[in-house]
């Protein structure tokens, strides 16, 4: 499989200056159309993670006491 060496320094698909995207689209006039700035990806990820619908409430977590019942044999 050919490897594509990339000149972008802030692309989310870069790994040691080589593209890791599964598909790459290159336009002769516009350059790499697959290019995605890492800041844009991180911003989208933070928006998704910080969305209140994805956060767990404190009551969703187990207490240490819930992990061990007195009736369990060790």
N, CA, C, O and CB atoms as a CASP TS submission, in Angstrom:
PFRMAT TS
TARGET T0000
AUTHOR 0000-0000-0000
METHOD Language model
MODEL 1
PARENT N/A
ATOM      1  N   UNK     1       0.841  -1.168   0.000  1.00  0.00           N
ATOM      2  CA  UNK     1       0.000   0.000   0.000  1.00  0.00           C
ATOM      3  C   UNK     1       0.895   1.243   0.000  1.00  0.00           C
ATOM      4  O   UNK     1       1.836   1.323   0.790  1.00  0.00           O
ATOM      5  CB  UNK     1      -0.962  -0.009   1.219  1.00  0.00           C
ATOM      6  N   UNK     2       0.620   2.190  -0.856  1.00  0.00           N
ATOM      7  CA  UNK     2       1.432   3.409  -0.888  1.00  0.00           C
ATOM      8  C   UNK     2       1.184   4.268   0.341  1.00  0.00           C
ATOM      9  O   UNK     2       0.087   4.289   0.898  1.00  0.00           O
ATOM     10  CB  UNK     2       1.137   4.214  -2.153  1.00  0.00           C
ATOM     11  N   UNK     3       2.210   4.961   0.742  1.00  0.00           N
ATOM     12  CA  UNK     3       2.109   5.887   1.869  1.00  0.00           C
ATOM     13  C   UNK     3       2.209   7.302   1.330  1.00  0.00           C
ATOM     14  O   UNK     3       2.998   7.577   0.427  1.00  0.00           O
ATOM     15  CB  UNK     3       3.219   5.615   2.938  1.00  0.00           C
ATOM     16  N   UNK     4       1.415   8.189   1.881  1.00  0.00           N
ATOM     17  CA  UNK     4       1.392   9.576   1.427  1.00  0.00           C
ATOM     18  C   UNK     4       2.066  10.446   2.466  1.00  0.00           C
ATOM     19  O   UNK     4       1.595  10.557   3.598  1.00  0.00           O
ATOM     20  CB  UNK     4      -0.055  10.058   1.165  1.00  0.00           C
ATOM     21  N   UNK     5       3.166  11.062   2.080  1.00  0.00           N
ATOM     22  CA  UNK     5       3.870  11.995   2.957  1.00  0.00           C
ATOM     23  C   UNK     5       3.186  13.350   2.815  1.00  0.00           C
ATOM     24  O   UNK     5       2.966  13.827   1.702  1.00  0.00           O
ATOM     25  CB  UNK     5       5.408  12.083   2.604  1.00  0.00           C
ATOM     26  N   UNK     6       2.854  13.962   3.938  1.00  0.00           N
ATOM     27  CA  UNK     6       2.050  15.177   3.946  1.00  0.00           C
ATOM     28  C   UNK     6       2.852  16.361   4.466  1.00  0.00           C
ATOM     29  O   UNK     6       3.651  16.222   5.392  1.00  0.00           O
ATOM     30  CB  UNK     6       0.797  14.979   4.792  1.00  0.00           C
ATOM     31  N   UNK     7       2.634  17.522   3.868  1.00  0.00           N
ATOM     32  CA  UNK     7       3.336  18.743   4.278  1.00  0.00           C
ATOM     33  C   UNK     7       2.578  19.506   5.361  1.00  0.00           C
ATOM     34  O   UNK     7       3.138  20.386   6.015  1.00  0.00           O
ATOM     35  CB  UNK     7       3.557  19.647   3.075  1.00  0.00           C
ATOM     36  N   UNK     8       1.299  19.167   5.546  1.00  0.00           N
ATOM     37  CA  UNK     8       0.546  19.814   6.624  1.00  0.00           C
ATOM     38  C   UNK     8       1.128  19.401   7.970  1.00  0.00           C
ATOM     39  O   UNK     8       1.568  18.264   8.141  1.00  0.00           O
ATOM     40  CB  UNK     8      -0.964  19.451   6.547  1.00  0.00           C
ATOM     41  N   UNK     9       1.127  20.317   8.910  1.00  0.00           N
ATOM     42  CA  UNK     9       1.645  19.978  10.239  1.00  0.00           C
ATOM     43  C   UNK     9       0.542  19.843  11.275  1.00  0.00           C
ATOM     44  O   UNK     9       0.778  19.325  12.367  1.00  0.00           O
ATOM     45  CB  UNK     9       2.635  21.027  10.693  1.00  0.00           C
ATOM     46  N   UNK    10      -0.663  20.302  10.945  1.00  0.00           N
ATOM     47  CA  UNK    10      -1.731  20.281  11.931  1.00  0.00           C
ATOM     48  C   UNK    10      -2.934  19.451  11.495  1.00  0.00           C
ATOM     49  O   UNK    10      -4.052  19.699  11.948  1.00  0.00           O
ATOM     50  CB  UNK    10      -2.168  21.679  12.225  1.00  0.00           C
ATOM     51  N   UNK    11      -2.719  18.476  10.627  1.00  0.00           N
ATOM     52  CA  UNK    11      -3.819  17.642  10.154  1.00  0.00           C
ATOM     53  C   UNK    11      -4.072  16.515  11.158  1.00  0.00           C
ATOM     54  O   UNK    11      -3.137  15.925  11.700  1.00  0.00           O
ATOM     55  CB  UNK    11      -3.508  17.065   8.743  1.00  0.00           C
ATOM     56  N   UNK    12      -5.332  16.235  11.388  1.00  0.00           N
ATOM     57  CA  UNK    12      -5.719  15.196  12.343  1.00  0.00           C
ATOM     58  C   UNK    12      -5.336  13.796  11.866  1.00  0.00           C
ATOM     59  O   UNK    12      -5.267  12.871  12.674  1.00  0.00           O
ATOM     60  CB  UNK    12      -7.213  15.257  12.596  1.00  0.00           C
ATOM     61  N   UNK    13      -5.086  13.628  10.574  1.00  0.00           N
ATOM     62  CA  UNK    13      -4.768  12.318  10.016  1.00  0.00           C
ATOM     63  C   UNK    13      -3.272  12.017   9.985  1.00  0.00           C
ATOM     64  O   UNK    13      -2.875  10.958   9.500  1.00  0.00           O
ATOM     65  CB  UNK    13      -5.321  12.216   8.628  1.00  0.00           C
ATOM     66  N   UNK    14      -2.442  12.911  10.484  1.00  0.00           N
ATOM     67  CA  UNK    14      -0.996  12.723  10.395  1.00  0.00           C
ATOM     68  C   UNK    14      -0.460  11.792  11.466  1.00  0.00           C
ATOM     69  O   UNK    14      -0.895  11.819  12.617  1.00  0.00           O
ATOM     70  CB  UNK    14      -0.300  14.050  10.492  1.00  0.00           C
ATOM     71  N   UNK    15       0.490  10.970  11.062  1.00  0.00           N
ATOM     72  CA  UNK    15       1.257  10.143  11.978  1.00  0.00           C
ATOM     73  C   UNK    15       2.687  10.140  11.461  1.00  0.00           C
ATOM     74  O   UNK    15       3.004   9.467  10.480  1.00  0.00           O
ATOM     75  CB  UNK    15       0.669   8.681  12.089  1.00  0.00           C
ATOM     76  N   UNK    16       3.537  10.891  12.125  1.00  0.00           N
ATOM     77  CA  UNK    16       4.944  11.007  11.731  1.00  0.00           C
ATOM     78  C   UNK    16       5.085  11.475  10.277  1.00  0.00           C
ATOM     79  O   UNK    16       5.856  10.911   9.500  1.00  0.00           O
ATOM     80  CB  UNK    16       5.658   9.659  11.919  1.00  0.00           C
ATOM     81  N   UNK    17       4.331  12.505   9.932  1.00  0.00           N
ATOM     82  CA  UNK    17       4.324  13.157   8.616  1.00  0.00           C
ATOM     83  C   UNK    17       3.712  12.305   7.502  1.00  0.00           C
ATOM     84  O   UNK    17       3.839  12.659   6.330  1.00  0.00           O
ATOM     85  CB  UNK    17       5.727  13.525   8.235  1.00  0.00           C
ATOM     86  N   UNK    18       3.064  11.210   7.832  1.00  0.00           N
ATOM     87  CA  UNK    18       2.391  10.382   6.835  1.00  0.00           C
ATOM     88  C   UNK    18       0.897  10.363   7.118  1.00  0.00           C
ATOM     89  O   UNK    18       0.473  10.333   8.274  1.00  0.00           O
ATOM     90  CB  UNK    18       2.964   8.943   6.829  1.00  0.00           C
ATOM     91  N   UNK    19       0.105  10.381   6.056  1.00  0.00           N
ATOM     92  CA  UNK    19      -1.348  10.410   6.169  1.00  0.00           C
ATOM     93  C   UNK    19      -1.867   9.034   6.573  1.00  0.00           C
ATOM     94  O   UNK    19      -1.430   8.014   6.041  1.00  0.00           O
ATOM     95  CB  UNK    19      -1.990  10.863   4.842  1.00  0.00           C
ATOM     96  N   UNK    20      -2.806   9.017   7.521  1.00  0.00           N
ATOM     97  CA  UNK    20      -3.392   7.762   7.979  1.00  0.00           C
ATOM     98  C   UNK    20      -4.866   7.646   7.589  1.00  0.00           C
ATOM     99  O   UNK    20      -5.543   6.706   8.005  1.00  0.00           O
ATOM    100  CB  UNK    20      -3.244   7.637   9.489  1.00  0.00           C
ATOM    101  N   UNK    21      -5.369   8.596   6.791  1.00  0.00           N
ATOM    102  CA  UNK    21      -6.763   8.539   6.358  1.00  0.00           C
ATOM    103  C   UNK    21      -6.984   7.308   5.481  1.00  0.00           C
ATOM    104  O   UNK    21      -6.110   6.926   4.703  1.00  0.00           O
ATOM    105  CB  UNK    21      -7.155   9.828   5.593  1.00  0.00           C
ATOM    106  N   UNK    22      -8.149   6.699   5.611  1.00  0.00           N
ATOM    107  CA  UNK    22      -8.428   5.506   4.816  1.00  0.00           C
ATOM    108  C   UNK    22      -8.620   5.846   3.338  1.00  0.00           C
ATOM    109  O   UNK    22      -8.336   5.025   2.465  1.00  0.00           O
ATOM    110  CB  UNK    22      -9.668   4.796   5.351  1.00  0.00           C
ATOM    111  N   UNK    23      -9.097   7.049   3.066  1.00  0.00           N
ATOM    112  CA  UNK    23      -9.244   7.525   1.693  1.00  0.00           C
ATOM    113  C   UNK    23      -8.762   8.960   1.633  1.00  0.00           C
ATOM    114  O   UNK    23      -8.997   9.739   2.558  1.00  0.00           O
ATOM    115  CB  UNK    23     -10.719   7.409   1.201  1.00  0.00           C
ATOM    116  N   UNK    24      -8.093   9.311   0.555  1.00  0.00           N
ATOM    117  CA  UNK    24      -7.561  10.662   0.379  1.00  0.00           C
ATOM    118  C   UNK    24      -8.064  11.205  -0.946  1.00  0.00           C
ATOM    119  O   UNK    24      -7.998  10.531  -1.973  1.00  0.00           O
ATOM    120  CB  UNK    24      -6.000  10.673   0.432  1.00  0.00           C
ATOM    121  N   UNK    25      -8.568  12.436  -0.910  1.00  0.00           N
ATOM    122  CA  UNK    25      -9.018  13.097  -2.129  1.00  0.00           C
ATOM    123  C   UNK    25      -8.172  14.344  -2.334  1.00  0.00           C
ATOM    124  O   UNK    25      -8.099  15.209  -1.461  1.00  0.00           O
ATOM    125  CB  UNK    25     -10.538  13.452  -2.058  1.00  0.00           C
ATOM    126  N   UNK    26      -7.533  14.427  -3.496  1.00  0.00           N
ATOM    127  CA  UNK    26      -6.648  15.554  -3.795  1.00  0.00           C
ATOM    128  C   UNK    26      -7.160  16.266  -5.042  1.00  0.00           C
ATOM    129  O   UNK    26      -7.418  15.648  -6.075  1.00  0.00           O
ATOM    130  CB  UNK    26      -5.173  15.077  -3.995  1.00  0.00           C
ATOM    131  N   UNK    27      -7.296  17.570  -4.915  1.00  0.00           N
ATOM    132  CA  UNK    27      -7.715  18.410  -6.032  1.00  0.00           C
ATOM    133  C   UNK    27      -6.488  19.175  -6.519  1.00  0.00           C
ATOM    134  O   UNK    27      -5.754  19.726  -5.699  1.00  0.00           O
ATOM    135  CB  UNK    27      -8.875  19.391  -5.616  1.00  0.00           C
ATOM    136  N   UNK    28      -6.244  19.226  -7.825  1.00  0.00           N
ATOM    137  CA  UNK    28      -5.052  19.917  -8.331  1.00  0.00           C
ATOM    138  C   UNK    28      -5.004  21.405  -7.956  1.00  0.00           C
ATOM    139  O   UNK    28      -3.925  21.972  -7.784  1.00  0.00           O
ATOM    140  CB  UNK    28      -4.991  19.781  -9.835  1.00  0.00           C
ATOM    141  N   UNK    29      -6.170  22.026  -7.832  1.00  0.00           N
ATOM    142  CA  UNK    29      -6.208  23.455  -7.520  1.00  0.00           C
ATOM    143  C   UNK    29      -6.286  23.744  -6.022  1.00  0.00           C
ATOM    144  O   UNK    29      -5.695  24.713  -5.545  1.00  0.00           O
ATOM    145  CB  UNK    29      -7.382  24.092  -8.210  1.00  0.00           C
ATOM    146  N   UNK    30      -7.009  22.912  -5.284  1.00  0.00           N
ATOM    147  CA  UNK    30      -7.244  23.174  -3.864  1.00  0.00           C
ATOM    148  C   UNK    30      -6.347  22.362  -2.934  1.00  0.00           C
ATOM    149  O   UNK    30      -6.269  22.662  -1.743  1.00  0.00           O
ATOM    150  CB  UNK    30      -8.677  22.892  -3.533  1.00  0.00           C
ATOM    151  N   UNK    31      -5.691  21.372  -3.438  1.00  0.00           N
ATOM    152  CA  UNK    31      -4.832  20.537  -2.603  1.00  0.00           C
ATOM    153  C   UNK    31      -5.614  19.381  -1.994  1.00  0.00           C
ATOM    154  O   UNK    31      -6.552  18.868  -2.604  1.00  0.00           O
ATOM    155  CB  UNK    31      -4.187  21.372  -1.499  1.00  0.00           C
ATOM    156  N   UNK    32      -5.231  18.982  -0.811  1.00  0.00           N
ATOM    157  CA  UNK    32      -5.847  17.837  -0.137  1.00  0.00           C
ATOM    158  C   UNK    32      -7.220  18.230   0.404  1.00  0.00           C
ATOM    159  O   UNK    32      -7.341  19.136   1.228  1.00  0.00           O
ATOM    160  CB  UNK    32      -4.940  17.319   1.011  1.00  0.00           C
ATOM    161  N   UNK    33      -8.247  17.534  -0.074  1.00  0.00           N
ATOM    162  CA  UNK    33      -9.602  17.800   0.409  1.00  0.00           C
ATOM    163  C   UNK    33      -9.914  16.972   1.656  1.00  0.00           C
ATOM    164  O   UNK    33     -10.944  17.185   2.297  1.00  0.00           O
ATOM    165  CB  UNK    33     -10.627  17.501  -0.693  1.00  0.00           C
ATOM    166  N   UNK    34      -9.054  16.051   1.996  1.00  0.00           N
ATOM    167  CA  UNK    34      -9.218  15.219   3.182  1.00  0.00           C
ATOM    168  C   UNK    34      -8.682  15.925   4.426  1.00  0.00           C
ATOM    169  O   UNK    34      -9.013  15.547   5.550  1.00  0.00           O
ATOM    170  CB  UNK    34      -8.510  13.876   2.992  1.00  0.00           C
ATOM    171  N   UNK    35      -7.860  16.943   4.225  1.00  0.00           N
ATOM    172  CA  UNK    35      -7.222  17.681   5.319  1.00  0.00           C
ATOM    173  C   UNK    35      -8.248  18.152   6.339  1.00  0.00           C
ATOM    174  O   UNK    35      -9.247  18.780   5.987  1.00  0.00           O
ATOM    175  CB  UNK    35      -6.444  18.879   4.772  1.00  0.00           C
ATOM    176  N   UNK    36      -7.992  17.842   7.610  1.00  0.00           N
ATOM    177  CA  UNK    36      -8.857  18.265   8.705  1.00  0.00           C
ATOM    178  C   UNK    36      -7.946  18.777   9.818  1.00  0.00           C
ATOM    179  O   UNK    36      -7.207  17.996  10.418  1.00  0.00           O
ATOM    180  CB  UNK    36      -9.788  17.085   9.206  1.00  0.00           C
ATOM    181  N   UNK    37      -7.991  20.096  10.105  1.00  0.00           N
ATOM    182  CA  UNK    37      -7.143  20.643  11.166  1.00  0.00           C
ATOM    183  C   UNK    37      -7.457  19.993  12.518  1.00  0.00           C
ATOM    184  O   UNK    37      -8.621  19.810  12.873  1.00  0.00           O
ATOM    185  CB  UNK    37      -7.326  22.169  11.260  1.00  0.00           C
ATOM    186  N   UNK    38      -6.426  19.654  13.250  1.00  0.00           N
ATOM    187  CA  UNK    38      -6.617  18.972  14.527  1.00  0.00           C
ATOM    188  C   UNK    38      -7.409  19.832  15.507  1.00  0.00           C
ATOM    189  O   UNK    38      -8.150  19.295  16.330  1.00  0.00           O
ATOM    190  CB  UNK    38      -5.268  18.601  15.132  1.00  0.00           C
ATOM    191  N   UNK    39      -7.268  21.148  15.436  1.00  0.00           N
ATOM    192  CA  UNK    39      -8.026  22.035  16.327  1.00  0.00           C
ATOM    193  C   UNK    39      -9.527  21.893  16.078  1.00  0.00           C
ATOM    194  O   UNK    39     -10.322  21.935  17.016  1.00  0.00           O
ATOM    195  CB  UNK    39      -7.589  23.505  16.129  1.00  0.00           C
ATOM    196  N   UNK    40      -9.907  21.727  14.824  1.00  0.00           N
ATOM    197  CA  UNK    40     -11.324  21.545  14.476  1.00  0.00           C
ATOM    198  C   UNK    40     -11.853  20.219  15.020  1.00  0.00           C
ATOM    199  O   UNK    40     -12.981  20.150  15.508  1.00  0.00           O
ATOM    200  CB  UNK    40     -11.516  21.603  12.946  1.00  0.00           C
ATOM    201  N   UNK    41     -11.045  19.180  14.936  1.00  0.00           N
ATOM    202  CA  UNK    41     -11.441  17.865  15.439  1.00  0.00           C
ATOM    203  C   UNK    41     -11.557  17.895  16.955  1.00  0.00           C
ATOM    204  O   UNK    41     -12.516  17.361  17.514  1.00  0.00           O
ATOM    205  CB  UNK    41     -10.433  16.786  15.000  1.00  0.00           C
ATOM    206  N   UNK    42     -10.590  18.514  17.628  1.00  0.00           N
ATOM    207  CA  UNK    42     -10.640  18.605  19.086  1.00  0.00           C
ATOM    208  C   UNK    42     -11.836  19.419  19.556  1.00  0.00           C
ATOM    209  O   UNK    42     -12.472  19.077  20.553  1.00  0.00           O
ATOM    210  CB  UNK    42      -9.355  19.219  19.622  1.00  0.00           C
ATOM    211  N   UNK    43     -12.141  20.492  18.842  1.00  0.00           N
ATOM    212  CA  UNK    43     -13.283  21.324  19.208  1.00  0.00           C
ATOM    213  C   UNK    43     -14.584  20.540  19.085  1.00  0.00           C
ATOM    214  O   UNK    43     -15.444  20.624  19.962  1.00  0.00           O
ATOM    215  CB  UNK    43     -13.336  22.580  18.330  1.00  0.00           C
ATOM    216  N   UNK    44     -14.733  19.787  18.016  1.00  0.00           N
ATOM    217  CA  UNK    44     -15.924  18.965  17.823  1.00  0.00           C
ATOM    218  C   UNK    44     -16.000  17.885  18.893  1.00  0.00           C
ATOM    219  O   UNK    44     -17.084  17.596  19.400  1.00  0.00           O
ATOM    220  CB  UNK    44     -15.925  18.331  16.421  1.00  0.00           C
ATOM    221  N   UNK    45     -14.872  17.287  19.242  1.00  0.00           N
ATOM    222  CA  UNK    45     -14.833  16.250  20.274  1.00  0.00           C
ATOM    223  C   UNK    45     -15.218  16.835  21.628  1.00  0.00           C
ATOM    224  O   UNK    45     -15.998  16.228  22.363  1.00  0.00           O
ATOM    225  CB  UNK    45     -13.433  15.606  20.348  1.00  0.00           C
ATOM    226  N   UNK    46     -14.680  18.010  21.968  1.00  0.00           N
ATOM    227  CA  UNK    46     -14.994  18.639  23.243  1.00  0.00           C
ATOM    228  C   UNK    46     -16.468  18.995  23.317  1.00  0.00           C
ATOM    229  O   UNK    46     -17.093  18.821  24.364  1.00  0.00           O
ATOM    230  CB  UNK    46     -14.139  19.884  23.451  1.00  0.00           C
ATOM    231  N   UNK    47     -17.034  19.489  22.226  1.00  0.00           N
ATOM    232  CA  UNK    47     -18.456  19.812  22.206  1.00  0.00           C
ATOM    233  C   UNK    47     -19.291  18.568  22.451  1.00  0.00           C
ATOM    234  O   UNK    47     -20.296  18.624  23.159  1.00  0.00           O
ATOM    235  CB  UNK    47     -18.844  20.456  20.875  1.00  0.00           C
ATOM    236  N   UNK    48     -18.885  17.445  21.872  1.00  0.00           N
ATOM    237  CA  UNK    48     -19.623  16.201  22.032  1.00  0.00           C
ATOM    238  C   UNK    48     -19.477  15.659  23.449  1.00  0.00           C
ATOM    239  O   UNK    48     -20.460  15.217  24.043  1.00  0.00           O
ATOM    240  CB  UNK    48     -19.144  15.165  21.016  1.00  0.00           C
ATOM    241  N   UNK    49     -18.282  15.687  23.990  1.00  0.00           N
ATOM    242  CA  UNK    49     -18.030  15.141  25.325  1.00  0.00           C
ATOM    243  C   UNK    49     -18.659  16.007  26.405  1.00  0.00           C
ATOM    244  O   UNK    49     -19.166  15.488  27.400  1.00  0.00           O
ATOM    245  CB  UNK    49     -16.529  15.011  25.572  1.00  0.00           C
ATOM    246  N   UNK    50     -18.631  17.306  26.219  1.00  0.00           N
ATOM    247  CA  UNK    50     -19.153  18.217  27.237  1.00  0.00           C
ATOM    248  C   UNK    50     -20.655  18.415  27.143  1.00  0.00           C
ATOM    249  O   UNK    50     -21.235  19.145  27.947  1.00  0.00           O
ATOM    250  CB  UNK    50     -18.471  19.547  27.128  1.00  0.00           C
ATOM    251  N   UNK    51     -21.287  17.779  26.179  1.00  0.00           N
ATOM    252  CA  UNK    51     -22.733  17.856  26.048  1.00  0.00           C
ATOM    253  C   UNK    51     -23.370  17.188  27.263  1.00  0.00           C
ATOM    254  O   UNK    51     -23.004  16.065  27.609  1.00  0.00           O
ATOM    255  CB  UNK    51     -23.214  17.188  24.726  1.00  0.00           C
ATOM    256  N   UNK    52     -24.309  17.858  27.911  1.00  0.00           N
ATOM    257  CA  UNK    52     -24.914  17.354  29.143  1.00  0.00           C
ATOM    258  C   UNK    52     -25.583  15.999  28.962  1.00  0.00           C
ATOM    259  O   UNK    52     -25.669  15.231  29.920  1.00  0.00           O
ATOM    260  CB  UNK    52     -25.924  18.344  29.660  1.00  0.00           C
ATOM    261  N   UNK    53     -26.055  15.684  27.767  1.00  0.00           N
ATOM    262  CA  UNK    53     -26.720  14.402  27.547  1.00  0.00           C
ATOM    263  C   UNK    53     -25.760  13.226  27.679  1.00  0.00           C
ATOM    264  O   UNK    53     -26.194  12.103  27.933  1.00  0.00           O
ATOM    265  CB  UNK    53     -27.367  14.381  26.179  1.00  0.00           C
ATOM    266  N   UNK    54     -24.470  13.466  27.511  1.00  0.00           N
ATOM    267  CA  UNK    54     -23.488  12.384  27.551  1.00  0.00           C
ATOM    268  C   UNK    54     -22.844  12.208  28.921  1.00  0.00           C
ATOM    269  O   UNK    54     -22.144  11.224  29.161  1.00  0.00           O
ATOM    270  CB  UNK    54     -22.419  12.634  26.529  1.00  0.00           C
ATOM    271  N   UNK    55     -23.077  13.149  29.808  1.00  0.00           N
ATOM    272  CA  UNK    55     -22.446  13.076  31.117  1.00  0.00           C
ATOM    273  C   UNK    55     -23.240  12.167  32.048  1.00  0.00           C
ATOM    274  O   UNK    55     -24.469  12.122  31.983  1.00  0.00           O
ATOM    275  CB  UNK    55     -22.310  14.474  31.726  1.00  0.00           C
ATOM    276  N   UNK    56     -22.551  11.464  32.891  1.00  0.00           N
ATOM    277  CA  UNK    56     -23.197  10.604  33.873  1.00  0.00           C
ATOM    278  C   UNK    56     -23.422  11.378  35.164  1.00  0.00           C
ATOM    279  O   UNK    56     -22.620  12.232  35.542  1.00  0.00           O
ATOM    280  CB  UNK    56     -22.352   9.340  34.136  1.00  0.00           C
ATOM    281  N   UNK    57     -24.508  11.070  35.823  1.00  0.00           N
ATOM    282  CA  UNK    57     -24.763  11.668  37.126  1.00  0.00           C
ATOM    283  C   UNK    57     -23.938  10.932  38.172  1.00  0.00           C
ATOM    284  O   UNK    57     -23.495   9.806  37.944  1.00  0.00           O
ATOM    285  CB  UNK    57     -26.276  11.624  37.479  1.00  0.00           C
ATOM    286  N   UNK    58     -23.737  11.567  39.308  1.00  0.00           N
ATOM    287  CA  UNK    58     -22.991  10.929  40.382  1.00  0.00           C
ATOM    288  C   UNK    58     -23.636   9.620  40.812  1.00  0.00           C
ATOM    289  O   UNK    58     -22.938   8.686  41.206  1.00  0.00           O
ATOM    290  CB  UNK    58     -22.877  11.865  41.569  1.00  0.00           C
ATOM    291  N   UNK    59     -24.952   9.542  40.741  1.00  0.00           N
ATOM    292  CA  UNK    59     -25.628   8.330  41.188  1.00  0.00           C
ATOM    293  C   UNK    59     -25.448   7.173  40.214  1.00  0.00           C
ATOM    294  O   UNK    59     -25.771   6.034  40.551  1.00  0.00           O
ATOM    295  CB  UNK    59     -27.099   8.603  41.386  1.00  0.00           C
ATOM    296  N   UNK    60     -24.934   7.442  39.004  1.00  0.00           N
ATOM    297  CA  UNK    60     -24.669   6.382  38.041  1.00  0.00           C
ATOM    298  C   UNK    60     -23.398   5.597  38.372  1.00  0.00           C
ATOM    299  O   UNK    60     -23.171   4.524  37.811  1.00  0.00           O
ATOM    300  CB  UNK    60     -24.561   6.969  36.650  1.00  0.00           C
ATOM    301  N   UNK    61     -22.581   6.115  39.265  1.00  0.00           N
ATOM    302  CA  UNK    61     -21.338   5.452  39.635  1.00  0.00           C
ATOM    303  C   UNK    61     -21.556   4.585  40.865  1.00  0.00           C
ATOM    304  O   UNK    61     -22.348   4.921  41.746  1.00  0.00           O
ATOM    305  CB  UNK    61     -20.225   6.483  39.893  1.00  0.00           C
ATOM    306  N   UNK    62     -20.853   3.480  40.913  1.00  0.00           N
ATOM    307  CA  UNK    62     -20.942   2.595  42.066  1.00  0.00           C
ATOM    308  C   UNK    62     -20.064   3.112  43.194  1.00  0.00           C
ATOM    309  O   UNK    62     -18.974   3.633  42.959  1.00  0.00           O
ATOM    310  CB  UNK    62     -20.538   1.165  41.685  1.00  0.00           C
ATOM    311  N   UNK    63     -20.546   2.964  44.407  1.00  0.00           N
ATOM    312  CA  UNK    63     -19.712   3.233  45.570  1.00  0.00           C
ATOM    313  C   UNK    63     -18.826   2.022  45.792  1.00  0.00           C
ATOM    314  O   UNK    63     -19.138   0.924  45.331  1.00  0.00           O
ATOM    315  CB  UNK    63     -20.572   3.550  46.837  1.00  0.00           C
ATOM    316  N   UNK    64     -17.729   2.219  46.495  1.00  0.00           N
ATOM    317  CA  UNK    64     -16.853   1.089  46.808  1.00  0.00           C
ATOM    318  C   UNK    64     -17.607   0.027  47.595  1.00  0.00           C
ATOM    319  O   UNK    64     -17.328  -1.164  47.455  1.00  0.00           O
ATOM    320  CB  UNK    64     -15.623   1.562  47.598  1.00  0.00           C
ATOM    321  N   UNK    65     -18.551   0.443  48.413  1.00  0.00           N
ATOM    322  CA  UNK    65     -19.322  -0.513  49.210  1.00  0.00           C
ATOM    323  C   UNK    65     -20.197  -1.401  48.328  1.00  0.00           C
ATOM    324  O   UNK    65     -20.490  -2.541  48.689  1.00  0.00           O
ATOM    325  CB  UNK    65     -20.190   0.227  50.229  1.00  0.00           C
ATOM    326  N   UNK    66     -20.614  -0.883  47.177  1.00  0.00           N
ATOM    327  CA  UNK    66     -21.463  -1.659  46.285  1.00  0.00           C
ATOM    328  C   UNK    66     -20.686  -2.770  45.575  1.00  0.00           C
ATOM    329  O   UNK    66     -21.284  -3.725  45.080  1.00  0.00           O
ATOM    330  CB  UNK    66     -22.110  -0.744  45.260  1.00  0.00           C
ATOM    331  N   UNK    67     -19.375  -2.651  45.523  1.00  0.00           N
ATOM    332  CA  UNK    67     -18.580  -3.640  44.820  1.00  0.00           C
ATOM    333  C   UNK    67     -18.482  -4.957  45.581  1.00  0.00           C
ATOM    334  O   UNK    67     -18.360  -6.018  44.969  1.00  0.00           O
ATOM    335  CB  UNK    67     -17.204  -3.098  44.561  1.00  0.00           C
ATOM    336  N   UNK    68     -18.534  -4.898  46.888  1.00  0.00           N
ATOM    337  CA  UNK    68     -18.363  -6.088  47.708  1.00  0.00           C
ATOM    338  C   UNK    68     -19.581  -6.262  48.603  1.00  0.00           C
ATOM    339  O   UNK    68     -19.907  -5.385  49.403  1.00  0.00           O
ATOM    340  CB  UNK    68     -17.070  -5.999  48.551  1.00  0.00           C
ATOM    341  N   UNK    69     -20.227  -7.361  48.466  1.00  0.00           N
ATOM    342  CA  UNK    69     -21.331  -7.678  49.383  1.00  0.00           C
ATOM    343  C   UNK    69     -20.763  -8.532  50.487  1.00  0.00           C
ATOM    344  O   UNK    69     -19.818  -9.290  50.265  1.00  0.00           O
ATOM    345  CB  UNK    69     -22.519  -8.411  48.652  1.00  0.00           C
ATOM    346  N   UNK    70     -21.328  -8.420  51.686  1.00  0.00           N
ATOM    347  CA  UNK    70     -20.865  -9.201  52.831  1.00  0.00           C
ATOM    348  C   UNK    70     -21.110 -10.687  52.618  1.00  0.00           C
ATOM    349  O   UNK    70     -20.422 -11.524  53.201  1.00  0.00           O
ATOM    350  CB  UNK    70     -21.559  -8.737  54.109  1.00  0.00           C
ATOM    351  N   UNK    71     -22.087 -11.013  51.785  1.00  0.00           N
ATOM    352  CA  UNK    71     -22.446 -12.418  51.569  1.00  0.00           C
ATOM    353  C   UNK    71     -21.504 -13.120  50.591  1.00  0.00           C
ATOM    354  O   UNK    71     -21.522 -14.348  50.500  1.00  0.00           O
ATOM    355  CB  UNK    71     -23.872 -12.514  51.057  1.00  0.00           C
ATOM    356  N   UNK    72     -20.696 -12.380  49.872  1.00  0.00           N
ATOM    357  CA  UNK    72     -19.805 -12.989  48.877  1.00  0.00           C
ATOM    358  C   UNK    72     -18.637 -13.688  49.559  1.00  0.00           C
ATOM    359  O   UNK    72     -18.007 -13.147  50.467  1.00  0.00           O
ATOM    360  CB  UNK    72     -19.283 -11.925  47.891  1.00  0.00           C
ATOM    361  N   UNK    73     -18.367 -14.907  49.097  1.00  0.00           N
ATOM    362  CA  UNK    73     -17.199 -15.625  49.593  1.00  0.00           C
ATOM    363  C   UNK    73     -15.998 -15.228  48.749  1.00  0.00           C
ATOM    364  O   UNK    73     -16.102 -15.129  47.526  1.00  0.00           O
ATOM    365  CB  UNK    73     -17.422 -17.170  49.560  1.00  0.00           C
ATOM    366  N   UNK    74     -14.888 -15.007  49.379  1.00  0.00           N
ATOM    367  CA  UNK    74     -13.671 -14.626  48.654  1.00  0.00           C
ATOM    368  C   UNK    74     -12.811 -15.809  48.382  1.00  0.00           C
ATOM    369  O   UNK    74     -11.746 -15.673  47.780  1.00  0.00           O
ATOM    370  CB  UNK    74     -12.884 -13.600  49.420  1.00  0.00           C
TER
END
